Amino acid sequence: MLWWTLQQLKSKDPKSRLKGLEKLASSEDPAAVDPLLQALNDSHAEVRRAAAKWLGKFKDDRAVQPLVKALHDRDASVREAAAEALDAIGDKRAMDALVAALRDDDASVRWQAAHALESLQWSPSNDAENALQLVALGKLDKAVILGSVAIDPLVSVLKSSVYYKRMQAVEALSRLGDSRVIKPLIEALRDPDNNVRARVVEALGSLGDARAVQPLIGMLKDLNPHVRAVAIEALSILGDARAIEPIARLTRDSAWEVRMAAVEALGKFSDPRVISHLVKCLEDKDRDTRLAAVMALRKVGNDDVIEPLVILLADEHDQIRPTALSVLQKINRH
């Protein structure tokens, strides 16, 4: 039986080699450890992954150093299996390698390494290592408490394949209040997920850093209307006059949400250029957009808006008529 299984491991077909590994693992024969160790060097990643997995089952200390080496495998699934196997074996000789694996590019590898270190009762030697382990375990809120040392671990989560984890990383980075988070957040504006991009836009708006202005202006062309709308709001919070004309162009956007955001944002700028754009919005086909334009003009309007507001006194919607009248009264008082 063992002879035939060993012959399968020499097959050119990786599926046959995988079946051979499964038979070895199910045999629970200590003699299976050596061929499993050899399989860690197989040319096929799935075979190497399976070998690492089954070595964890045997818990043989001869596997520790080969599995430590496998933590550097070019395939993330192999590195993850190696960390899991080292967790099962529980040998403290693997600690240093597992600590290094907390910086792995792959989130699953980082999680397995952090879990293994927990099992080994490893204690971080400083806040930086503590942050690495907390982030790897998904405890981002606790990592934020440690301050700026959490930046790099949190940025690594922005590359996660799971969108909600990237969302959590954006939220955590925005709470750090460190100017060094601006650059990675700007890079995250290219995220493929609409929800993540929207959250990044909101974070950049809340941080109030002028470096975000031009990248956020670029987000006004995003294909997703919600992202465009939150980009408008973020730019209005930053209050940079460079955003006025780009925002004004979106008062003609096809999406109601975007037009409303653009009108409301223009009303927050203390710049006479916004008046002409808001006056044009008084003719919008949507009642709420027209009303928003009137209310924005209440903040920035002057004598130039009297005539178009007078026209609105005959608007078909009764909420717009009294609002227009109140704006006219305010202008007359001044």
N, C-alpha and C positions, 0 to 999 in steps of 0.2 A: 504493500500500500504506500509506504513512505517512498519507495524507489520510484513508483509511477508518478507520485506527486512531484518529486524532484525533477523528473523528466518534463513535466508540465511547465516548471519554472524556467526551463531552457527553451521553451517554444518561442517562435518569432511573433506569435499572436499575443498581444497584451491581455486579451480576454482569457486566454488559456492560462497565462501566468497568474492572473487574478484568481481564477478558480483554484489554482494550486495553492495560493496563499490562504484562501479560505479553508481549504482542507487541512493545511498545516495548523491553522489557528484552532480549528474545531477539534483537532486531535489532542490538544493540551499536553503534547509530548515536549519536554524541555529541549529535545533534539531539534525542534522546529525553530528555535531562536536563531541559530546560525544562518539558515537560508533566509529568514526574515530580515536579518541584518544585511545580508548581501543585496536583498531586494530594495533596500533604501537607496541603492545606486542605479536602479533600473532606469532605462531611457524614457519610460512612460510615466508621466506624473501620477496617473491614477494608481499605478502599481506601487509607486513610492508612498503614496498616501495610505494605501491599504496596509503596507508593511509597517508604517509608523503606528497606525491604529492598532494592529494586532500585537505589536511589541508592548504596547501599554497593557494589554490583557495579561501577558506573561509576567510582567513586573520583574524582569530579570535585570540586575544592576549592570550587566554587560552592555545593555542597550543605552545606557545613559549618555555616554560620549557620542555615539553615532546619532542619537536623537538630538543632542545639542548641535551637532553639525547640520542636521536636517532643519534646524531653525533658520538656516540661511539658504534653504532651497529656493530656487527661482520661482517655484509655484506656490502661491499663497495657501492652497488647500493642503499641501504637504507640510508647510510650516505650522499650520493650525493643528493638524493631526499630531505633529511632533510635540507641540506644547501640551496637547491633551494627554498624550502618552506619558510625558514627563510628570504631569500632574498625577496620573494613576500610579506611577512608580514611586513618586514621593522622595526622591533622592536630593539632598541639599546641594550636591555638587552641581546641580543644574541652575542654581539660583542666579548667578551672574549672567548667564545666557538668557534666562527668562526676564531679568531686569532689562537687558538690552532689547529684548523682543517687545517691550512696552512702547518702543519707538517704531515698531514695524509699520509699513505703509498700509497694511490691511487691518481693518477694525476687528475682524474675527480672530486674527492671530493675537492682537493686543489683548482682547478679552480673555482668550484661553491662557495667555501668559500671566495676566493679572490674577486669574482664578487659581492657577497653579501656585503662584506666590502666596496667595492667601492660605492655601492648603499647607504650604510649607512654613506658615507662620512668619513670613518675612516681614521685617519692619523697615520702612523707608528711612534712609539716613539723612534726608533733607526735604524741604518743601517741594523742590523740583521733582524728586522721585515720587513723593506723595501725590502730587498733581497728576503725574503720568499714570499711576495706578488708579486713582479715582476716575479719571477720564476714560481709561480703558474699561473700567467696570460700569461705565454709564452714569456715574455719580457726578454729573456736571455741576450741580448746585454747590456741592461740597468743595469742588475744585475751585470754583470762583472765589470762595472765601479766602483761598490762599493767595489771591492777587495775581500779579503779572507773570508769575512762574507758570500759570495755567495757560498762557497764550498759545505757546507752540503745541501742546497736547490738544487744545481745543481746535486749533487750525487744522490739525490732522483729521479731525472728525468731519470737517467740511468736504473731505474727499470720500466720505462714506458712500456706499451704494444705496443706503436707505435714506429716503428723503426726510423723514421725520427726525432722524438723528442729526442731519445737517441743519434742520430748523432749530433744534435744541442748541447746537453749537453756536449758531448765529445769536440766539437769545443770550447765551452765556457770555459770549464775547462782548456784546453790547453793554452788559452789566459791569464789565471790568473798569470802564472809564479810562482806558489807557490808549493814548494816541497811536500806539503800535498796532492796534487792531484794524485801523482804517484801511491799510493796504490789502490785507487778506480779505476784508469784507468787500472792497472794490472788485477784487478778483472773483469773488463769489457772485457778483452780479451776472456772471455768465452761466450760472447754474441752470441745468436743463429743466428743472421743476419750477412751475409758475409760483407756487406757494413759497418756495425757498427764496426766489428772487424778490418777491414782494416783501418778505420779512427782512431781507438784507437791505432793501431800499428804506424801509421804516427805521432800521437800526442806524443807518448812515444819517438819516434826517435827525434822529434824536441825539446823535453824538455831536452835531454842530461843528463839524470840521470842514473848512473851505475846500479841502482837497477833494471832497465828494461832489462838489457842484457840477463839474463837467461830466463826470461819469453818470450822475443822475440825470443830467440833461439828455445824455445818450439813451437813458432808459425810457424817455418819452416816446421813443420809436419802438418800444417793445411790442411784440405781436399780441400779447395778452392785455385786454383793456383794464383789468384790475391792477396789473403792474404799472401801467401808464398812470392810472389814477393815484396810486400811492406815491409814485415818483413826483407827481405834481404837488401833492401835499408835503412831501419831504422837502422839496425845493422851496415851498412857501415858508416852511419853518426856518430854513437856512437864510432866507431873505436876501439872497444875492441877486442884484438887478440883472445879471447876465441871463437869468432864467425867464425874464418877463416875456420876451418875444417868442421863445420856444413854447412857453405855456400858452400864450395867446393863440398860437396856431391850433392848439387842441380845443379851443372853443368851438371848432367846426368838426370835431371828431365824430365818427359814426356812433360811438357808444355814449349813451346818456350819462353813465357814471363818470366818464372821462370829462365830458363837457361841464358837468356840475362841479367837478373838482377844479377844473381850470378857472371857471368863473369865481368860485369861492377863493381860490388862491390869489387871483389878480386883486381882489379886494383887500388883501393883506399887505400889498406893496404900497409904500408911500412914495409913489412915483406917478407924475402926471401922464405918462405914456399909457397907463392902464385904462384911462378913461375912455379913449376912443374904442378900445377893444370891448369894453363892457357895454358901451352904447350899442354896438353891433349885436351883442347878445340879447338886447331887449327885443329883438325880432325873432328869436329862436322859436321854433315850432312847439317846443315843450314848455308847458306852463311853469314847471318847477325851475327850469333853467332861467326863464325870464324873471321869475321872482328872485332867484339867487342873484341875478345881475342887478336888480333894483336894490337889493339889500347891500350888495357890494358898493354900489354908488353912494349909498348913505354914508359910507366911510370916506370915500375919496372924491365924491362928485363936486362939481363947481358949476358956474353959470352955463357952461357949454352943454350941460345935460338937461337943461330945462325943457327945451322943445321936445325931445324924444320922450321925456317923462310925462309931459302934458298929453301926448298921444296915448300913453298907457292909461290915462284916466278913463278911457273908453274901452279898456281891455275887457274881453268876455268873461274873465275870471275875477270874481269879486275880491279875492285875497290880494290880487296884484294892484287893484285900483287904490285902496286905502294906503298900501305900502308906498306906492308912487307918490301919493299926495303927501305923506309924512316926509318923504325925502325932499320934495319941492318946498315944503314949509321950512325945513331945516336950512336949505340953501338960501331962502329969502331972508331968514333971520341973520344970516351972515353977510 
